[in-house]
Amino acid sequence: SLTQHLFAPRPRPKFHEECTDADVADLARLLEEKCDEVAAVIIEPIVQGAGGMHFYSPDYLRRVRELCNRSGALLILDCIATG
């Protein structure tokens, strides 16, 4: 069977906004609960083109990096839309 993919909700903060603990809570919980199953977090860091054009807050990306460091998951930044 195929590997199950896990998804966290799209973050709330826009590019120019700060990120709060609540904004990363779902991802933090997912990484904690599934730490033995999650090898990596994959995100388009500049523009998420799927489902609309979403520009992530640099603060959100820093927090995702911290969560991955704590959980031992790799962080893969994949810029498909921007090259």
C-alpha positions in Angstrom: 0.0 0.0 0.0 1.0 3.6 -0.5 2.4 5.7 2.3 -0.1 7.9 4.0 0.5 11.6 3.6 -0.3 13.9 6.6 -1.4 17.5 6.1 -1.5 20.5 8.4 -3.9 23.4 7.8 -2.6 26.3 5.7 -1.1 28.9 8.1 -3.1 32.1 8.9 -0.4 34.8 9.0 0.2 36.7 5.8 3.7 37.5 4.5 4.0 40.7 6.6 2.4 39.3 9.8 4.0 37.7 12.9 3.2 34.1 13.7 1.8 33.1 17.0 1.9 29.8 18.9 -1.7 29.2 17.8 -0.6 29.5 14.2 1.8 26.5 14.5 -0.2 24.5 17.1 -1.7 22.1 14.6 1.6 21.4 12.9 3.3 21.0 16.3 0.7 18.6 17.5 1.0 16.6 14.3 4.7 16.3 14.6 4.5 15.3 18.3 1.7 12.7 17.8 3.2 11.2 14.6 7.0 11.7 15.4 7.7 8.0 14.6 6.0 8.3 11.2 7.0 11.8 9.9 10.3 11.9 8.1 10.0 15.4 6.6 7.9 18.5 6.3 7.6 19.7 2.7 6.6 23.3 2.1 6.8 25.8 -0.7 8.4 28.6 1.2 7.9 31.6 -1.0 4.6 31.1 -2.8 2.2 28.2 -2.3 0.5 28.1 -5.7 -1.8 25.2 -5.1 -5.3 26.3 -4.0 -4.4 30.0 -4.6 -1.4 32.2 -4.2 -0.3 32.1 -0.6 2.8 34.0 0.6 4.1 32.6 4.0 5.2 34.8 6.8 9.0 34.6 7.3 8.2 34.2 11.0 6.0 31.2 10.3 8.8 29.6 8.3 11.3 30.1 11.2 8.8 28.4 13.6 8.4 25.5 11.2 12.2 25.2 11.1 12.3 25.1 14.9 9.5 22.5 15.1 11.4 20.3 12.6 14.6 20.7 14.6 12.8 19.6 17.8 11.1 16.6 16.2 14.0 15.4 14.1 12.0 15.8 10.9 13.8 17.1 7.8 12.5 20.4 6.4 12.2 20.4 2.6 11.7 23.8 1.0 10.4 23.1 -2.5 10.0 26.2 -4.7 8.0 24.8 -7.6 6.1 28.0 -8.4 9.1 30.3 -8.3 11.8 28.0 -9.7 
